[in-house]
Amino acid sequence: MIARIWRGAVRAADADAYVAYIEETGLREYRDTPGNRGAWLLRRMAGDRCEIVTLSHWDSLDSIRAFAGDDVERAVYYPEDERFLIEHDDVVTHWEIFE
């Protein structure tokens, strides 16, 4: 199994709206992709900003490719992300999961 991790940040005032937006877009799309084993959004308030991490678990790189396209290292963004994000990683990291 593989964990896919992305990081970004929004203004603290936008944190709740961004979480709701990602639940409707990214997390839903993750979960609807065959081979996805779960998807979560983590947030941490830090003064006037909110740090965001998305964490998803996948059966294989082929499953991730079905979600992200051929370049599995590239982050996937949605139309309103630019309105919210004040920082974002364009590259995601993948980690093997051992149980």
Backbone bond lengths (Angstrom), bond angles and torsions (degrees), N, CA, C in turn:
res aa  C-N    CA-C-N  psi(-1)  N-CA   C-N-CA  omega(-1)  CA-C   N-CA-C  phi
1 M - - - 1.442 - - 1.528 108.11 -
2 I 1.336 115.95 152.30 1.460 122.07 -175.91 1.524 109.84 -127.43
3 A 1.333 116.20 136.71 1.462 122.26 172.75 1.525 108.06 -98.64
4 R 1.317 115.81 136.01 1.472 123.24 176.50 1.526 106.92 -114.29
5 I 1.337 116.85 126.66 1.460 121.05 -174.51 1.527 109.72 -127.44
6 W 1.337 115.11 131.62 1.463 122.79 175.64 1.520 108.52 -127.65
7 R 1.343 116.52 148.28 1.470 121.46 179.93 1.527 110.72 -129.80
8 G 1.335 114.19 145.98 1.457 121.08 175.27 1.516 109.36 -160.85
9 A 1.322 115.95 -174.96 1.464 120.78 178.21 1.523 109.36 -150.34
10 V 1.332 114.93 147.72 1.461 122.99 175.70 1.526 108.19 -129.55
11 R 1.330 116.20 166.95 1.462 119.60 172.98 1.526 108.59 -65.43
12 A 1.315 117.60 143.37 1.467 121.46 -179.51 1.524 110.89 -54.74
13 A 1.318 117.17 -37.69 1.467 121.24 -179.43 1.527 112.16 -64.44
14 D 1.326 117.71 -23.05 1.471 122.30 -179.10 1.527 113.22 -97.63
15 A 1.323 117.73 -0.35 1.468 121.03 -170.96 1.524 112.68 -58.16
16 D 1.324 118.36 -50.64 1.466 120.21 -177.78 1.522 111.35 -63.25
17 A 1.329 117.07 -42.60 1.466 120.73 179.83 1.526 110.81 -64.86
18 Y 1.327 117.47 -39.11 1.463 119.74 -179.97 1.526 111.09 -68.52
19 V 1.317 117.33 -41.59 1.468 120.12 177.31 1.528 109.75 -58.57
20 A 1.331 117.55 -46.31 1.469 120.85 179.02 1.526 110.71 -61.30
21 Y 1.324 116.72 -41.75 1.462 121.59 179.51 1.529 111.27 -62.58
22 I 1.323 117.40 -45.49 1.464 120.90 -179.46 1.526 111.52 -68.73
23 E 1.325 117.37 -34.17 1.467 119.17 175.64 1.522 110.68 -60.80
24 E 1.334 117.60 -36.62 1.467 122.14 -178.40 1.524 113.22 -81.41
25 T 1.323 117.74 -22.38 1.468 120.50 -175.78 1.526 110.42 -111.35
26 G 1.303 117.06 -83.71 1.462 121.98 -173.05 1.509 114.58 -59.65
27 L 1.334 117.34 -51.97 1.469 118.73 -177.67 1.520 111.21 -63.73
28 R 1.320 116.82 -38.80 1.469 119.76 178.04 1.525 110.64 -63.70
29 E 1.341 116.39 -44.23 1.466 119.27 -179.76 1.525 111.30 -66.25
30 Y 1.343 117.05 -40.95 1.467 119.34 174.12 1.524 109.87 -52.50
31 R 1.325 115.21 -56.00 1.470 121.42 -172.39 1.520 113.08 -65.43
32 D 1.328 116.88 -27.22 1.465 120.70 -179.90 1.527 112.95 -83.01
33 T 1.320 118.00 -7.81 1.463 121.59 -178.63 1.528 109.90 -85.57
34 P 1.340 117.72 125.68 1.465 119.32 177.31 1.530 111.13 -54.87
35 G 1.317 115.68 136.39 1.455 121.35 -179.27 1.514 113.61 96.49
36 N 1.337 117.25 -8.16 1.465 119.80 176.05 1.518 108.73 -79.44
37 R 1.331 116.19 134.41 1.466 122.57 -178.82 1.521 112.81 -105.99
38 G 1.327 117.12 0.27 1.459 121.56 179.38 1.515 110.41 149.13
39 A 1.336 115.38 154.53 1.462 120.99 179.85 1.518 108.76 -147.34
40 W 1.329 115.41 138.71 1.461 121.48 -177.00 1.516 109.51 -138.96
41 L 1.318 115.57 152.33 1.453 122.18 171.10 1.519 107.45 -114.37
42 L 1.320 116.27 129.29 1.461 122.58 176.43 1.520 107.57 -109.68
43 R 1.325 116.77 142.40 1.458 118.44 175.87 1.518 110.08 -137.85
44 R 1.328 114.10 152.10 1.464 120.90 179.78 1.520 107.95 -143.23
45 M 1.327 115.65 116.89 1.458 120.59 178.09 1.526 108.39 -74.10
46 A 1.318 115.96 134.22 1.464 122.28 -179.35 1.530 107.63 -140.98
47 G 1.314 115.92 84.16 1.459 120.27 -178.17 1.514 111.32 68.73
48 D 1.336 116.41 -123.25 1.467 120.40 -177.19 1.523 112.81 -90.65
49 R 1.323 116.54 12.27 1.467 120.74 179.04 1.521 110.49 -132.41
50 C 1.302 114.67 162.71 1.459 121.38 178.05 1.524 107.43 -128.44
51 E 1.322 116.04 120.61 1.456 121.05 177.42 1.525 108.68 -83.43
52 I 1.309 115.88 137.61 1.461 123.05 -176.01 1.525 109.02 -122.25
53 V 1.321 115.79 137.43 1.464 122.19 171.80 1.519 106.91 -131.03
54 T 1.329 117.16 131.53 1.459 119.00 167.77 1.521 107.38 -105.12
55 L 1.307 114.51 137.98 1.459 123.01 -178.53 1.516 107.44 -129.52
56 S 1.311 116.47 124.21 1.463 119.91 176.84 1.526 108.97 -133.36
57 H 1.318 115.08 149.35 1.470 121.84 179.26 1.523 108.34 -113.75
58 W 1.331 115.05 137.86 1.466 121.81 -173.46 1.521 110.78 -134.55
59 D 1.340 115.22 152.10 1.463 121.18 175.84 1.524 112.35 -66.36
60 S 1.350 116.56 -38.23 1.468 120.15 -172.00 1.524 110.37 -163.12
61 L 1.329 115.54 169.40 1.465 119.72 173.64 1.521 111.16 -64.32
62 D 1.323 117.81 -31.35 1.466 120.01 176.53 1.524 110.95 -63.03
63 S 1.322 117.19 -37.90 1.468 120.75 176.22 1.525 110.31 -64.10
64 I 1.319 116.75 -43.10 1.470 120.84 178.20 1.521 109.82 -63.37
65 R 1.314 117.01 -40.95 1.467 121.95 179.16 1.533 110.85 -59.57
66 A 1.325 117.57 -36.12 1.463 120.98 177.80 1.529 111.05 -63.32
67 F 1.326 116.56 -30.06 1.464 121.41 177.62 1.527 111.48 -86.06
68 A 1.323 117.30 -49.68 1.466 122.38 -166.91 1.523 114.69 -96.05
69 G 1.326 117.66 -15.37 1.454 120.00 -174.39 1.522 110.66 95.84
70 D 1.324 115.67 -175.52 1.467 120.82 -173.88 1.523 113.78 -61.95
71 D 1.332 117.37 -35.81 1.468 120.60 179.84 1.527 108.56 -90.89
72 V 1.320 116.40 86.89 1.468 120.64 -174.21 1.522 112.80 -68.08
73 E 1.331 117.81 -15.88 1.471 121.21 179.24 1.529 112.08 -81.42
74 R 1.304 117.26 -14.17 1.466 121.85 -177.03 1.524 110.01 -85.01
75 A 1.328 116.44 135.18 1.462 121.43 178.17 1.526 110.16 -68.94
76 V 1.321 115.60 149.92 1.459 122.43 176.31 1.525 107.42 -102.59
77 Y 1.334 116.78 128.59 1.462 121.37 179.54 1.518 110.42 -119.22
78 Y 1.330 115.18 158.82 1.461 123.69 -177.87 1.523 109.00 -118.84
79 P 1.341 117.85 162.78 1.466 121.32 -170.60 1.533 115.81 -53.16
80 E 1.303 119.07 -38.55 1.467 120.91 -176.28 1.530 113.68 -90.57
81 D 1.320 118.99 -3.02 1.466 120.78 -178.78 1.528 111.97 -55.26
82 E 1.319 116.96 -41.62 1.459 120.71 -177.17 1.531 111.62 -60.33
83 R 1.322 116.71 -33.52 1.469 121.50 179.52 1.521 111.31 -66.09
84 F 1.328 117.45 -34.22 1.458 122.24 -174.95 1.529 114.19 -93.67
85 L 1.309 117.27 -44.15 1.466 121.10 -167.28 1.526 113.09 -73.93
86 I 1.338 115.73 130.50 1.466 120.92 173.40 1.527 110.33 -103.60
87 E 1.318 116.73 -17.12 1.470 123.94 172.92 1.519 107.25 -148.32
88 H 1.324 115.77 147.61 1.469 118.38 175.46 1.517 110.26 -162.56
89 D 1.306 114.71 148.08 1.462 121.54 174.15 1.521 108.51 -88.11
90 D 1.318 116.91 132.06 1.463 120.54 175.69 1.518 111.66 -85.37
91 V 1.333 115.51 -11.64 1.457 121.73 179.99 1.525 108.17 -118.78
92 V 1.315 116.16 137.71 1.463 121.30 175.55 1.524 108.67 -100.94
93 T 1.317 115.93 164.26 1.463 119.54 175.30 1.518 108.81 -114.60
94 H 1.318 114.60 148.95 1.465 121.57 177.82 1.521 108.61 -121.29
95 W 1.306 115.39 138.50 1.463 122.33 -177.42 1.520 108.73 -132.13
96 E 1.312 116.79 136.69 1.463 120.44 172.62 1.524 108.52 -72.56
97 I 1.314 115.86 139.80 1.463 121.50 178.69 1.523 108.50 -104.85
98 F 1.311 115.62 129.77 1.462 121.73 176.17 1.516 108.10 -116.70
99 E 1.313 115.90 132.48 1.471 120.41 -179.81 1.505 110.51 -107.17
